[in-house]
Amino acid sequence: MKRLVVKIGSSTLTTGEGRIDHEYLAKTARQVAQVREQGWQVVIVSSGAIACGLERLGMSGKRPDDMPTQQAAASVGQGLFASAWGDAFSKVGLLTSVVLLTRRDTADRTAYLHARDTLNRLLDLGVVPIVNENDTVSVEQIRFGDNDTLGALVSCLINADLNIILSDVEGLYTANPANDPDAQIIRRVESIDEGIISIAGGAGSKVGSGGMITKLKAARILGVAGIPLVICSGIRADAIIDAAAGREVGTLFPAAHKPHEITPRKLWIALGDSARGSITVDDGAKQALKKRGSSLLVVGVASVEGAFEEGDIVDIKDADGHLFARGRTSASRDEAELAIGRTREQLLANRLLAEMADRPLVHRDELVIFE
């Protein structure tokens, strides 16, 4: 059996009035039933609890700005959200379950593995899991709308063969099609470089809180895992069926080659926790990390940001601010900052910093390169 993760955003699931589109849920269930007959196990990553809650509370429309109202709406809507999906799938003879995740869950290695085991067992039992961010308690998720990354995380957890993001746009364009009538869709993206990242704009929906940039970040991480991604319009007829069949739909990020050094632990580092800070490296260090598979030593660090401690996840950027790696640091921000700008000999001569002369700030075994 092949495995497919379908991420559906709030703007795709709701009507123009901000209400859950039950007809759309029914169409999605029909497509999932069809691809299952073709040999796919399917997980749905879906927003919608807040929209369901706002509808029941009589507050449909633009999402409120204040966090307590969003969380209250999520609490009211979670049961309605689960029931809506359950009803849609029951009509095609399929059983669903609801799996609620937060960054706190995935940041813990043990909890991450338990989530993986649960999803695998649900698929073995023939269930279609509906995965949702626990918006009632997950402040960071509501604020940043990162369900695209949640979908990538689930794809890595179950070792998916394909990830589909059903969006309110057809795919990645050369420019924002809402502002530029000459914008052309990009059908295939082999690698996500600075030029591709620069194309992405902000959130474009009144009911969702993500945007193309979160989708590209998800594509970058899926590329590391060797999992192809398709971004396409959620309202396109039979989008799931066509994408699963390999037909040209939206924008494809093929991720044809899975680097042999990408272990489950490295995927957890890339996806399981939000970065607590960032490290900017010089060009020599960047090339050593990318081309020679080296660890990151403090002598290659130009600057640090954030309030990270030993063991935290940090983003690693080049001199232009381009994020190209992520890793787990072996020192705090204060220690790293004291050591920056010193040669190895100077570090060895300092009793407080001598240990950092040869100890990697980020070891290669706990480093993920995105390019």
Secondary structure, DSSP 8 states (H G I E B T S, - for coil): -EEEEEEE-HHHHB-TTS-B-HHHHHHHHHHHHHHHHTTEEEEEEE--HHHHHHHHTT--SS--SSHHHHHHHHHHHHHHHHHHHHHHHHTTT--EEEEEE-HHHHHSHHHHHHHHHHHHHHHHTT-EEEEEE-TTT-HHHHHHT-HHHHHHHHHHHTT-SEEEEEESSSS-BSS-TTT-TT--B--B-S---HHHHHH---B--SS---BHHHHHHHHHHHHHHT--EEEEETTSTTHHHHHHTT---SEEE------TT--HHHHHHHHSS--SEEEEE-HHHHHHHHHS---B-GGGEEEEEE---TT-EEEEE-TT--EEEEEEESS-HHHHHHHTT--HHHHHT-TTTGGGTTS-SEEEEEEEE--
